[in-house]
């Protein structure tokens, strides 16, 4: 336990964990230390890991039940692993999401029960670009004007994916300000990628308020950037963060392996 170091990034969220080899099983004491640090910092990252897919799934199970991603992918031996890559083999992509920019979002917020914890392991990383930025939903909520908090207290918003086939039959409706189920803290829970409108408001008012909330929640003062290296493993809390990926040259290979846990309906 004394060998584990939790080193905050100095940014709005995030901490590096040193002293653990994630290819090996962890003790209950180590897992408890990581759980506490995770709730404190919202994002944890581990450098220079050399892990198998089985190792990644085992590590994920310390924090929840990893399940196959809702998005279709080529058949793979370990279904809990979701490949994110721009690489093609035999003319076909080996994974999803290519090399384009991905706007700020909380994973799977378009589902009735969205993603809770995501874990991403870097197998290949481009020399430049492809950075991921996370935004702290606690900090952005806390910094909102009190009048806006009162105005939107109890309001809900509709979240939809741009690919219709990924959406559930009934559109997902989530609180604009959700409550984290473990910390009890309030979180700003809207994003430019998935949030479409605030229920019960006119179209113009809804758009004006969403634009205001999104500009606030994605402000650089609430964000932290991670530059990926091969062997990095990151885990993040979708219940209190959102993230975006920057674009990179398609000639540069980028391959990540992701595991995903789901939570309950936000409240």
C-alpha positions as CSV (number, residue, x, y, z in Angstrom):
1,X,0.0,0.0,0.0
2,X,2.8,2.4,0.8
3,X,4.1,1.9,-2.8
4,X,1.0,3.4,-4.3
5,X,1.3,7.0,-5.2
6,X,-1.7,9.2,-6.2
7,X,-0.4,12.3,-7.9
8,X,-3.0,15.0,-8.9
9,X,-2.6,16.5,-12.3
10,X,-2.8,20.0,-11.0
11,X,-5.7,20.6,-13.4
12,X,-9.5,20.7,-12.8
13,X,-9.5,16.9,-12.3
14,X,-7.5,13.8,-12.7
15,X,-4.6,12.0,-11.0
16,X,-1.8,9.7,-12.0
17,X,-1.4,6.4,-10.1
18,X,2.1,5.0,-9.7
19,X,3.3,1.8,-8.1
20,X,0.9,-0.7,-9.6
21,X,1.3,-3.4,-12.2
22,X,-2.2,-3.9,-13.6
23,X,-1.2,-7.2,-15.2
24,X,-1.3,-8.6,-11.7
25,X,-4.4,-9.1,-9.4
26,X,-4.9,-6.3,-6.8
27,X,-5.6,-6.8,-3.1
28,X,-8.8,-5.5,-1.5
29,X,-6.8,-2.8,0.2
30,X,-5.3,-1.6,-3.1
31,X,-8.8,-1.6,-4.8
32,X,-10.2,0.4,-1.9
33,X,-7.4,3.0,-2.2
34,X,-8.1,3.3,-5.9
35,X,-11.9,3.6,-5.4
36,X,-11.3,6.5,-2.9
37,X,-8.9,8.2,-5.3
38,X,-11.3,7.7,-8.2
39,X,-14.2,9.4,-6.4
40,X,-11.8,12.3,-5.4
41,X,-10.3,12.9,-8.8
42,X,-12.9,11.6,-11.3
43,X,-10.1,10.4,-13.7
44,X,-7.2,8.1,-12.9
45,X,-4.4,7.2,-15.3
46,X,-1.6,4.6,-15.1
47,X,1.5,4.8,-17.3
48,X,3.7,2.1,-18.9
49,X,1.2,-0.8,-18.4
50,X,1.6,-4.0,-20.4
51,X,-1.7,-5.9,-20.0
52,X,-3.7,-8.4,-21.9
53,X,-7.4,-8.2,-22.7
54,X,-8.0,-10.6,-19.9
55,X,-6.1,-8.4,-17.5
56,X,-8.1,-5.3,-18.5
57,X,-11.4,-7.1,-18.0
58,X,-10.2,-8.4,-14.5
59,X,-9.2,-4.9,-13.5
60,X,-12.5,-3.4,-14.8
61,X,-14.4,-5.9,-12.6
62,X,-12.9,-4.3,-9.4
63,X,-15.2,-1.3,-10.2
64,X,-18.3,-2.8,-11.8
65,X,-19.6,-5.3,-14.4
66,X,-18.0,-4.7,-17.8
67,X,-20.4,-5.6,-20.6
68,X,-20.2,-5.6,-24.5
69,X,-20.6,-2.2,-26.0
70,X,-24.0,-1.4,-27.6
71,X,-22.3,-0.5,-30.9
72,X,-21.7,-3.4,-33.3
73,X,-18.1,-4.5,-33.9
74,X,-16.4,-7.4,-35.7
75,X,-16.4,-10.7,-33.8
76,X,-13.7,-10.8,-31.1
77,X,-12.6,-13.4,-28.6
78,X,-13.4,-11.2,-25.5
79,X,-16.7,-9.5,-26.0
80,X,-16.2,-7.0,-23.2
81,X,-13.4,-5.4,-25.1
82,X,-14.5,-2.6,-27.5
83,X,-11.8,-1.6,-30.1
84,X,-11.4,2.1,-30.9
85,X,-9.1,2.5,-33.9
86,X,-8.6,4.1,-37.3
87,X,-6.6,1.1,-38.5
88,X,-7.8,-1.0,-41.3
89,X,-6.9,-4.6,-42.1
90,X,-7.8,-6.2,-45.5
91,X,-9.7,-3.1,-46.3
92,X,-12.0,-3.2,-43.2
93,X,-11.7,-1.2,-40.0
94,X,-10.6,-3.2,-37.0
95,X,-12.5,-0.9,-34.6
96,X,-14.8,2.2,-34.4
97,X,-14.6,6.0,-34.3
98,X,-11.8,6.5,-36.8
99,X,-9.7,9.7,-36.5
100,X,-12.3,12.4,-36.4
101,X,-12.8,14.8,-33.6
102,X,-15.4,13.7,-31.0
103,X,-17.3,16.5,-29.2
104,X,-17.7,16.7,-25.5
105,X,-20.0,14.0,-24.2
106,X,-20.6,11.6,-21.3
107,X,-20.5,8.0,-22.6
108,X,-23.8,6.5,-23.6
109,X,-25.9,9.3,-22.2
110,X,-28.4,8.5,-24.9
111,X,-29.3,5.3,-23.0
112,X,-31.9,5.1,-20.2
113,X,-29.1,3.8,-18.0
114,X,-25.9,5.5,-19.2
115,X,-22.3,4.5,-18.9
116,X,-20.9,4.8,-15.4
117,X,-17.2,4.0,-15.6
118,X,-15.1,3.7,-18.8
119,X,-11.6,2.2,-19.0
120,X,-9.3,2.8,-22.0
121,X,-5.9,1.2,-22.7
122,X,-3.6,2.5,-25.4
123,X,-2.1,-0.1,-27.7
124,X,-1.0,2.4,-30.5
125,X,-0.9,6.1,-30.2
126,X,-0.2,8.8,-32.9
127,X,2.9,11.0,-32.6
128,X,0.7,14.1,-32.6
129,X,-3.0,14.7,-32.0
130,X,-5.7,12.4,-30.6
131,X,-5.5,14.0,-27.1
132,X,-8.5,13.5,-24.9
133,X,-9.8,16.3,-22.7
134,X,-12.1,15.8,-19.7
135,X,-14.4,18.4,-18.1
136,X,-15.3,18.4,-14.4
137,X,-19.1,18.4,-14.0
138,X,-18.9,19.0,-10.2
139,X,-16.9,22.2,-10.7
140,X,-19.0,23.5,-13.5
141,X,-22.2,23.0,-11.5
142,X,-20.7,24.6,-8.4
143,X,-19.7,27.7,-10.5
144,X,-23.1,28.2,-12.1
145,X,-25.1,31.3,-11.1
146,X,-27.5,30.6,-8.3
147,X,-30.4,32.0,-10.4
148,X,-29.7,29.6,-13.2
149,X,-29.5,26.7,-10.7
150,X,-32.9,27.7,-9.4
151,X,-34.3,28.2,-12.9
152,X,-33.3,24.7,-14.0
153,X,-33.7,22.8,-10.8
154,X,-35.7,19.6,-11.5
155,X,-35.6,20.1,-15.3
156,X,-34.8,17.2,-17.6
157,X,-33.2,17.1,-21.0
158,X,-33.5,14.7,-24.0
159,X,-30.3,12.9,-25.1
160,X,-30.0,11.3,-28.5
161,X,-27.2,9.8,-30.6
162,X,-26.6,11.0,-34.2
163,X,-26.7,7.4,-35.4
164,X,-30.4,6.4,-35.1
165,X,-29.7,2.7,-34.8
166,X,-27.9,3.3,-31.5
167,X,-30.9,5.0,-29.8
168,X,-33.4,3.2,-27.6
169,X,-37.0,3.2,-28.7
170,X,-37.9,5.7,-26.0
171,X,-35.6,8.8,-26.0
172,X,-33.5,9.0,-22.9
173,X,-34.5,11.8,-20.5
174,X,-32.0,12.8,-17.8
175,X,-31.8,15.6,-15.2
176,X,-30.0,18.7,-16.3
177,X,-28.4,18.5,-12.9
178,X,-27.9,14.9,-11.8
179,X,-26.7,13.6,-8.4
180,X,-23.7,11.4,-8.2
181,X,-24.9,8.2,-6.6
182,X,-21.8,7.7,-4.5
183,X,-20.7,11.2,-3.5
184,X,-24.1,12.8,-3.4
185,X,-22.8,15.9,-5.2
186,X,-24.6,17.7,-8.0
187,X,-23.3,17.5,-11.5
188,X,-24.0,19.5,-14.7
189,X,-25.1,16.8,-17.1
190,X,-25.5,18.2,-20.6
191,X,-23.2,18.0,-23.6
192,X,-23.0,19.3,-27.2
193,X,-22.8,15.7,-28.6
194,X,-25.9,14.2,-27.1
195,X,-28.2,16.7,-25.4
196,X,-30.9,17.9,-27.8
197,X,-33.4,20.0,-25.8
198,X,-34.7,20.7,-22.3
199,X,-38.1,19.3,-21.7
200,X,-41.0,21.7,-20.9
201,X,-39.4,24.7,-22.5
202,X,-40.0,26.4,-25.9
203,X,-37.5,25.6,-28.6
204,X,-35.8,29.1,-28.5
205,X,-35.5,29.1,-24.7
206,X,-34.3,25.6,-24.6
207,X,-31.6,26.3,-27.2
208,X,-30.5,29.5,-25.5
209,X,-30.1,27.8,-22.1
210,X,-28.4,24.7,-23.5
211,X,-25.9,26.8,-25.4
212,X,-25.2,28.7,-22.2
213,X,-24.8,25.6,-20.1
214,X,-22.6,23.9,-22.7
215,X,-20.3,26.9,-23.1
216,X,-20.0,27.1,-19.3
217,X,-19.4,23.3,-18.8
218,X,-16.8,23.0,-21.5
219,X,-14.8,26.1,-20.4
220,X,-11.1,25.4,-20.2
221,X,-11.0,26.2,-16.5
222,X,-13.0,23.0,-15.8
223,X,-10.9,20.8,-18.2
224,X,-7.8,18.7,-18.2
225,X,-5.9,17.3,-21.2
226,X,-4.3,13.9,-21.5
227,X,-1.6,13.2,-24.2
228,X,-1.6,9.5,-24.8
229,X,1.4,7.2,-24.8
230,X,1.5,3.5,-25.6
231,X,0.8,1.6,-22.3
232,X,-1.4,4.3,-20.8
233,X,-4.6,3.0,-19.1
234,X,-7.2,5.6,-18.1
235,X,-10.4,5.2,-16.2
236,X,-13.0,7.9,-15.9
237,X,-16.3,8.6,-14.2
238,X,-19.1,9.4,-16.7
239,X,-21.4,10.3,-13.9
240,X,-19.4,13.5,-13.1
241,X,-17.3,14.2,-16.3
242,X,-17.6,14.6,-20.0
243,X,-14.8,14.2,-22.5
244,X,-13.8,15.0,-26.1
245,X,-11.2,13.6,-28.4
246,X,-9.1,15.8,-30.8
247,X,-8.6,14.8,-34.4
248,X,-5.3,13.3,-35.7
249,X,-3.8,12.5,-39.0
250,X,-5.4,9.3,-40.5
251,X,-1.9,8.2,-41.6
252,X,-1.1,7.9,-37.9
253,X,-2.2,4.6,-36.2
254,X,-4.3,4.8,-33.1
255,X,-5.7,1.7,-31.4
256,X,-7.4,1.7,-28.0
257,X,-9.1,-1.1,-26.0
258,X,-12.1,-0.1,-24.0
259,X,-14.2,-1.7,-21.3
260,X,-17.5,-0.2,-20.2
261,X,-19.7,-0.3,-17.1
262,X,-23.2,0.9,-16.9
263,X,-25.0,2.6,-14.0
264,X,-28.6,3.2,-12.9
265,X,-30.9,5.9,-14.3
266,X,-29.6,9.3,-13.3
267,X,-31.6,11.1,-10.7
